[in-house]
Amino acid sequence: MKRTNTKPKMSIPNPLEFILSSFIMELAIDLGTANTRIHVKNKGIILNEPTVISRQERGGKVVAVGLQAEEMLGRAPKNIITSRPLEHGVISDFDMAEALLEYFFKKLQRQPGRFPFPLFPRVLIGIPAGVTEVERKAVVDAGLSAGARRVFLVEEPMAAAIGADLKIKEAKANLILDIGAGTSEVAVVSWGGVVVSKSTPIAGDEINNTIVNWIRERFNVLVGDKSAEVLKKQLNVHADDQNSPLTIRGRNLNSGLPKEIQVERDELRQALHRPVQQIIELVRDIIEETPPELVADLVHTGLVLSGGGAKLAGIDQLLAENLEIPVRIAESPELCVIRGLSQILENPKLLEKVQVAWGR
């Protein structure tokens, strides 16, 4: 009996692909208000850092970017300005946004085994839904100035829907709410396209600002954004079976000295009612604008939450109660946009279908 060779064949890499991969990098970029994430084609997500940059007050020389710059927030000397170059998801400081992208590109170039001067022939960047033509062009120009050869744009709700594994190609409604740091965006996706979408600047940063302002008015104590963020993560906005108050430290505005205060959970929940309710109303408005045939689908498909704000404890329950549809949080919600962008980058046909046009 003749024996057959069952040994699996070895996959021999294409020499040309191997050579090209050493000096050509195609990128997908989630350029967020709080964090920037970069996916390299065929490599995965290799960069995830805060969208923060520090520069000297005189001359504007960049001294730190990303994680190092974030550590300088509120702690840097007077001659160093630390800021976020994006506000509400769009570029507010073009020069700093360009410098930030250029720094991240150079960081990728310094990776071991990379050609010293790699090319960036294609860069895909996520943008908020409904941005103006001027805002779109600012993103493209920043990417080109930082070293990209071509820049493509995709709306973040579509990328989030793809990254959340929603069946966007089917003839049924998929409702996605992406709560980021600078914007909350909601969209109904069907037949591979966005049917209706809306965005609001009420998001993670605005909730933090609400906490800061409420503590100042209620206790006459000034706290920082980071302290407000910590407090927010300890609170359930729907209901809380814990009776223990929350502790936060800040500066007494009367004496100027440090002070520790105790915050009652119910009081803080009431303070956050307005921004949370505005997010709920954003989704309600979209449902009202959705064609009746698609609205009927939402009884079964429900709402999917993505973005870092989806981790706000109790937000899913609150939305479900107010909208009367199922609500679930996507797996690793903060990564939905970059996962979706990476899938689009590696699928030319999908990119052609979902990319956003911009003035050339």
Secondary structure, 3 states (H helix, E strand, C coil): CCCCCCCCCCCCCCHHHHHHHCCECCEEEEECCCEEEEEECCCEEEEEEECCEEEECCCCCEEEECHHHHHCCCCCCCCEEEECCEECCEECCHHHHHHHHHHHHHHHHCCCCCCCCCEECCEEEEECCCCCHHHHHHHHHHHHHHCECCEEEEEHHHHHHHHCCCCCCCCCCEEEEEECCCCEEEEEEECCEEEEEEEECCCHHHHHHHHHHHHHHHHCEECCHHHHHHHHHCCCCCCCCCCCCEEEEEEECCCCCEEEEEECHHHHHHHCHHHHHHHHHHHHHHHHHCCHHHHCCHHHHCEEEECHHHHCCCHHHHHHHHHCCCEEECCCHHHHHHHHHHHHHCCHHHHHHHCECCCC
